[in-house]
Amino acid sequence: MSITEASRFQLRTAIGLILSEEAADTLMELLPPVGWADVATKTDLHYLNGDIQNLRNELKSDIDSLRNELKSDIQSLRNELKGDMLNLQLTIEVSVRKLIHEQTKWLITTMIAMNAVTVAVAVALSKLI
């Protein structure tokens, strides 16, 4: 038989006739709002605590696994980035060396050409004088 709100009200009314209204209210507050089959026992709580502890342990294990996996991924990314940076550094060094080499060639060529022009102007001036 299940306890309904109507049966609880009838019980409250009957108790109110025997005891005082205040005592009836106090007694009704001490009774569970549902049947006793729905009330958790200490054994239920013990099993529930065990289940919670198992879940806590599983969660901790999962978090530790994720932490280790994340550390590994970060280390891999760090190594990959370090390699990419070294390759970029070498590429920049090669490019700068090529540019300096080209600039030096142009500078030497310009100096030789200016020297030739200076000599040619000097020779032309010496013939005029």
Residue frames as qw, qx, qy, qz and C-alpha x, y, z in Angstrom:
[[0.000, 0.890, 0.456, 0.000, 0.00, 0.00, 0.00],
 [0.435, 0.296, -0.015, 0.851, 1.40, 3.35, -0.96],
 [0.182, -0.613, -0.432, 0.636, 1.04, 6.41, 1.19],
 [0.236, 0.637, 0.410, 0.608, -0.80, 9.25, -0.49],
 [0.051, 0.240, -0.213, 0.946, -1.16, 12.86, 0.53],
 [0.593, -0.410, -0.261, -0.642, -4.83, 12.18, 1.29],
 [0.824, -0.316, -0.462, 0.094, -3.96, 9.36, 3.70],
 [0.467, 0.059, -0.372, 0.800, -1.31, 11.53, 5.34],
 [0.218, -0.361, 0.001, -0.907, -3.92, 14.30, 5.78],
 [0.748, -0.412, -0.373, -0.363, -6.38, 11.85, 7.36],
 [0.740, -0.167, -0.473, 0.448, -3.66, 10.66, 9.75],
 [0.219, 0.200, -0.228, 0.927, -2.84, 14.25, 10.68],
 [0.462, -0.422, -0.160, -0.764, -6.47, 15.05, 11.33],
 [0.823, -0.358, -0.433, -0.085, -6.92, 11.96, 13.54],
 [0.623, -0.064, -0.413, 0.661, -3.77, 12.71, 15.53],
 [0.005, -0.340, 0.069, -0.938, -4.92, 16.31, 15.91],
 [0.641, -0.486, -0.283, -0.523, -8.10, 15.05, 17.60],
 [0.850, -0.325, -0.363, 0.201, -6.11, 12.94, 20.08],
 [0.580, -0.238, -0.139, 0.767, -3.13, 15.20, 20.69],
 [0.039, 0.793, 0.108, -0.598, -2.78, 18.94, 20.43],
 [0.631, 0.773, 0.063, -0.026, -2.47, 20.55, 17.00],
 [0.031, 0.854, -0.519, 0.000, 1.15, 21.45, 17.72],
 [0.556, -0.331, 0.762, -0.014, 1.98, 17.85, 18.74],
 [0.785, 0.433, 0.441, -0.043, 0.25, 16.52, 15.61],
 [0.446, 0.875, -0.188, -0.022, 2.30, 18.87, 13.43],
 [0.216, -0.706, 0.674, -0.010, 5.52, 17.81, 15.17],
 [0.708, -0.051, 0.704, -0.030, 4.72, 14.11, 14.71],
 [0.730, 0.633, 0.257, -0.028, 3.89, 14.56, 11.03],
 [0.239, 0.891, -0.384, -0.024, 7.18, 16.41, 10.46],
 [0.422, -0.515, 0.746, -0.009, 9.05, 13.45, 11.96],
 [0.791, 0.242, 0.561, -0.025, 7.45, 11.02, 9.49],
 [0.310, -0.165, 0.587, 0.729, 9.02, 10.66, 6.07],
 [0.425, 0.405, -0.040, -0.808, 7.08, 12.33, 3.26],
 [0.668, 0.252, -0.565, -0.413, 6.93, 8.97, 1.39],
 [0.952, -0.230, -0.134, -0.150, 6.80, 5.30, 2.27],
 [0.592, -0.666, 0.442, 0.103, 9.56, 3.71, 4.36],
 [0.861, 0.187, 0.367, 0.298, 10.67, 1.70, 1.33],
 [0.462, 0.799, 0.068, 0.379, 11.82, 4.98, -0.24],
 [0.344, -0.903, 0.251, -0.056, 13.99, 5.98, 2.72],
 [0.602, 0.534, -0.552, 0.218, 17.73, 5.35, 2.35],
 [0.856, -0.508, -0.068, 0.064, 19.37, 3.12, 4.95],
 [0.346, -0.790, 0.462, 0.206, 22.89, 3.23, 6.34],
 [0.700, -0.021, 0.646, 0.305, 23.70, 0.24, 4.15],
 [0.521, 0.760, 0.343, 0.183, 22.43, 2.13, 1.10],
 [0.011, -0.982, 0.185, 0.022, 24.61, 5.08, 2.05],
 [0.599, -0.505, 0.566, 0.256, 27.59, 2.77, 2.62],
 [0.685, 0.292, 0.573, 0.342, 27.23, 1.33, -0.89],
 [0.308, 0.924, 0.187, 0.131, 26.67, 4.80, -2.29],
 [0.276, -0.881, 0.348, 0.165, 29.86, 6.04, -0.60],
 [0.673, -0.192, 0.628, 0.339, 31.70, 3.07, -2.11],
 [0.571, 0.617, 0.462, 0.282, 30.33, 3.93, -5.56],
 [0.066, 0.997, -0.026, 0.014, 31.31, 7.57, -5.10],
 [0.484, -0.671, 0.496, 0.266, 34.82, 6.52, -4.02],
 [0.693, 0.138, 0.611, 0.357, 35.12, 4.27, -7.10],
 [0.404, 0.838, 0.297, 0.216, 34.00, 7.11, -9.34],
 [0.199, -0.949, 0.216, 0.116, 36.43, 9.46, -7.61],
 [0.614, -0.401, 0.585, 0.346, 39.28, 7.00, -8.21],
 [0.624, 0.445, 0.546, 0.340, 38.30, 6.52, -11.86],
 [0.193, 0.967, 0.137, 0.095, 38.08, 10.28, -12.35],
 [0.375, -0.816, 0.376, 0.226, 41.47, 10.80, -10.70],
 [0.672, -0.090, 0.627, 0.384, 42.97, 8.11, -12.94],
 [0.498, 0.694, 0.441, 0.276, 41.40, 9.69, -16.03],
 [0.017, -0.998, 0.053, 0.027, 42.66, 13.14, -15.02],
 [0.528, -0.600, 0.508, 0.321, 46.16, 11.76, -14.42],
 [0.662, 0.227, 0.602, 0.385, 46.10, 10.07, -17.84],
 [0.327, 0.879, 0.284, 0.199, 44.93, 13.27, -19.50],
 [0.261, -0.922, 0.228, 0.174, 47.60, 15.25, -17.64],
 [0.609, -0.341, 0.594, 0.400, 50.33, 12.88, -18.83],
 [0.567, 0.503, 0.553, 0.345, 48.97, 12.90, -22.37],
 [0.121, 0.983, 0.127, 0.053, 48.84, 16.71, -22.32],
 [0.413, -0.764, 0.393, 0.301, 52.41, 16.94, -21.02],
 [0.643, -0.012, 0.637, 0.424, 53.54, 14.58, -23.78],
 [0.427, 0.745, 0.442, 0.259, 51.67, 16.59, -26.43],
 [0.081, -0.990, 0.064, 0.093, 53.15, 19.85, -25.14],
 [0.534, -0.540, 0.523, 0.387, 56.66, 18.37, -25.18],
 [0.610, 0.302, 0.614, 0.400, 56.14, 17.14, -28.76],
 [0.249, 0.914, 0.278, 0.161, 54.88, 20.56, -29.82],
 [0.317, -0.885, 0.243, 0.240, 57.82, 22.21, -28.06],
 [0.605, -0.257, 0.604, 0.450, 60.29, 19.97, -29.89],
 [0.503, 0.568, 0.553, 0.344, 58.53, 20.54, -33.21],
 [0.048, 0.992, 0.116, 0.008, 58.53, 24.31, -32.66],
 [0.461, -0.709, 0.394, 0.358, 62.20, 24.25, -31.70],
 [0.611, 0.066, 0.634, 0.469, 63.00, 22.38, -34.93],
 [0.343, 0.796, 0.431, 0.249, 60.92, 24.81, -36.99],
 [0.160, -0.973, 0.068, 0.149, 62.68, 27.76, -35.37],
 [0.553, -0.456, 0.525, 0.459, 66.12, 26.27, -36.12],
 [0.539, 0.381, 0.613, 0.434, 65.11, 25.70, -39.76],
 [0.143, 0.947, 0.268, 0.107, 63.83, 29.27, -39.99],
 [0.370, -0.835, 0.256, 0.318, 67.05, 30.59, -38.44],
 [0.586, -0.152, 0.607, 0.516, 69.14, 28.66, -40.99],
 [0.414, 0.657, 0.539, 0.326, 66.94, 29.90, -43.84],
 [0.042, -0.995, -0.078, 0.053, 67.32, 33.51, -42.66],
 [0.495, -0.639, 0.412, 0.420, 71.10, 33.11, -42.26],
 [0.575, 0.155, 0.627, 0.502, 71.43, 31.71, -45.79],
 [0.263, 0.839, 0.420, 0.226, 69.26, 34.51, -47.19],
 [0.220, -0.951, 0.087, 0.200, 71.24, 37.21, -45.38],
 [0.567, -0.395, 0.524, 0.497, 74.55, 35.71, -46.58],
 [0.506, 0.443, 0.592, 0.446, 73.29, 35.65, -50.18],
 [0.090, 0.956, 0.260, 0.099, 72.11, 39.27, -49.91],
 [0.386, -0.817, 0.268, 0.334, 75.43, 40.39, -48.39],
 [0.612, -0.083, 0.595, 0.515, 77.29, 38.52, -51.16],
 [0.379, 0.687, 0.503, 0.363, 75.16, 40.21, -53.84],
 [0.112, -0.988, -0.080, 0.062, 75.61, 43.61, -52.22],
 [0.528, -0.595, 0.404, 0.451, 79.37, 43.10, -52.00],
 [0.571, 0.235, 0.592, 0.518, 79.51, 42.15, -55.71],
 [0.204, 0.869, 0.371, 0.257, 77.56, 45.29, -56.64],
 [0.326, -0.915, 0.089, 0.220, 79.73, 47.45, -54.42],
 [0.582, -0.354, 0.506, 0.529, 82.97, 46.09, -55.92],
 [0.476, 0.478, 0.577, 0.461, 81.58, 46.38, -59.44],
 [0.029, 0.966, 0.242, 0.089, 80.51, 49.97, -58.78],
 [0.436, -0.786, 0.251, 0.358, 83.92, 50.84, -57.29],
 [0.585, -0.055, 0.576, 0.568, 85.73, 49.34, -60.31],
 [0.331, 0.702, 0.507, 0.374, 83.41, 51.19, -62.69],
 [0.139, -0.985, -0.081, 0.064, 83.90, 54.48, -60.83],
 [0.549, -0.553, 0.401, 0.482, 87.64, 53.92, -60.83],
 [0.534, 0.255, 0.594, 0.546, 87.55, 53.30, -64.59],
 [0.149, 0.892, 0.362, 0.226, 85.47, 56.45, -65.10],
 [0.357, -0.887, 0.108, 0.271, 87.88, 58.44, -62.93],
 [0.576, -0.272, 0.520, 0.569, 90.84, 57.16, -64.94],
 [0.421, 0.529, 0.577, 0.459, 89.06, 57.90, -68.18],
 [0.031, -0.975, -0.213, -0.052, 88.22, 61.42, -67.05],
 [0.475, -0.730, 0.278, 0.406, 91.78, 61.94, -65.86],
 [0.571, 0.020, 0.577, 0.584, 93.17, 60.75, -69.20],
 [0.275, 0.751, 0.487, 0.350, 90.71, 62.95, -71.10],
 [0.208, -0.970, -0.052, 0.116, 91.62, 65.96, -68.98],
 [0.557, -0.516, 0.396, 0.516, 95.34, 65.33, -69.41],
 [0.505, 0.314, 0.571, 0.567, 94.91, 65.33, -73.21],
 [0.086, 0.902, 0.365, 0.214, 93.05, 68.61, -73.03],
 [0.370, -0.891, 0.085, 0.249, 95.64, 70.33, -70.99]]
